[in-house]
Amino acid sequence: MNIPSDLKYTSDHEWVRIDGNTAIVGITDFAQRELGDIVFVDISTEGKELKSGEIFGTVEAVKTVSDLFLPVSGTILEVNPGLESNPEAVNQDPYGAGWMIKMNIDNVEELASLLSAETYSGMVS
């Protein structure tokens, strides 16, 4: 299982790549494996300001639909446009082409609540 050490993680299986006050968010390799073949990604929160833990979208797999939870408070700046026509990118490349949103971080202190790769790895193994 791939758990890049340069990312932060949530207990809900989202990953976060931080670049200043911007974060790129997606679901982990573990999450996409558990979900199975992803057939649809529904994120209609672009431009909205949400709190940490709020639902920012859903992922639909062949067997189930799963909510996506915002890792930190902020405003959704962009939704990955490639996922509309290619939702399977989440399965094929969850940390690259399968990213889901870019967001502005409201409170950088909330980043301290995210999990390190080592902690997340221990949680899912």
N, C-alpha and C positions, 0 to 999 in steps of 0.2 A: 504494500500500500504506500502511496506517495503522500508524504506530509512535509512540504518544503519548510525549512527552518527559518526562512526570512519572512514568513507570514505570521499573523495572529489568528486565533480561532475562537469560535463560540461553542458552548456545550450543545447548541442546536445544529452544529455541523456546517456553519458558514465560515469562510476564510476571509481575511481582510489584508489587503496590501496597502500600506500607508505611504503617502507621498505628500509631505507637508500637512495641509489641512484637508487634503482630498484622500478618500479611501475608495479602493476598488473592491467589490464584494462578489463572492460566488459561493457555491457549495463545494464541500470537500470531496476528495476522491472516495472516501468512506461513504459519504451520503449518496453519491451517484451510484455506487455499487449496490447499496442497500435498496435504492429506489428501482433499479433496473433500467430498462430502455425508456428514456425520456422522450415524450412525444409532443409536449407543449409547455412553453414557459409563458406565464401570464403576469406581467408587471405593468400596472397602469398608474404608478405613483410618481412618474417623472414630474419634477417641479414641486412636489409636496414636501413639507417639513414634517418629519416623523420622530418619535422618541425611540430610544433604545428599547428593543424587545417588541416593538410593534411590527405587524405583518406588512411587508412591502410588496408581496406578490405570492404566486404559487407555482409549483412545478408539477406537471402531470406526467406520470409514468403509466405504463401499460396497466399496472395493477392498482395504482393509488394516486391520490393528489396530496401534496405536502405543502404546508405553508412555509414561506421564507421570512425570517425574522431579522430586523435591522440590528446590526451588532452595536452601533453607537448612534446617538441622536444626531440628526442633521437633515439636509435637504438633498433629495435625489436629483442629481444633475443630468444624468444620462442613463438610458437603458441600452444594453447591448443590442444594436439593430440586427445583428446576424442571427440571433436566436429565433426570430420569427420564422425564418425559412429553414433554419438549421438547428433545431433544439437539441439534436443528438450531439452537438459540439460540447454540451455539458458532460456527456459520457466520455467522449473521445479526448477532451483536453480541458478538464475542469478548472485548472489554474491558468489557462491561456485563453484560447478562443471561446471557452465556455463561461467567461466572466459574465456577471449579470447586471450590476449597476456601478456607476461612479457617483459618489456623494461627497458633499461638503460636510466636514465634521464640525458640529456646533461646540462640543466640549471635549477638548483633547484629553482631559483628565479621565474620561470614560474609557480610554484605551487601556488603562491599567487593569480593568476588569476582564480583558480578553486573555485567552489562554496562549501560552507559548506552544511551539511545535512539540516539545518534549512532554508537556502536560497533556496536550490533546492526544498524542500518540498513546500515552498511558491509559487514557480514558477509553479509547476505542479498541485497544488490543486485549 
